[in-house]
């Protein structure tokens, strides 16, 4: 038994795969067994919630060569495990911050943003835009993550919105993150579009 950082060899980020939409009962051993079909698995890490000890539905797999990484991504992206299609991306998710300016997003037509947006409710008061973005990046590329604050008190109103590039990412986020524990509260994730329609 040693500290995490102590004995883990440093693998190139190119050898790392992000695996999202994992069934909550899948552990590192099962994931290693699955990805072993594509080559030599060097390291597997399923990410668990510190508070609840429950899987957060994603993890990382490190293979021993770039060829194996590509083979695993091809073989397992969309692979159905316990009824859930896995999302497998090679390498760490790229940070894409400068592609869209918020001003452009707000002025853009309805084709952008509103249709690929999720509403996130029951947020802990401590959750900010960065925490929201970090959690929802597990399910796809987040264009914008926004916690709504009260104008007078400056306090979070306990809900926010996350915008993705595609409807697939929206569905994946709703499926994987609705009911997930974030800072001690089970968040509610639903399609923002449906909520807007309901309010008319």
Beta strands, then each sheet from edge to edge (+ up, - down):
strand 1: 16-20
strand 2: 41-48
strand 3: 55-63
strand 4: 80-81
strand 5: 84-85
strand 6: 87-90
strand 7: 117-121
strand 8: 142-149
strand 9: 156-164
strand 10: 181-182
strand 11: 185-186
strand 12: 188-191
sheet 1: 2+ 3- 1+ 6-
sheet 2: 4+ 5-
sheet 3: 8+ 9- 7+ 12-
sheet 4: 10+ 11-
end
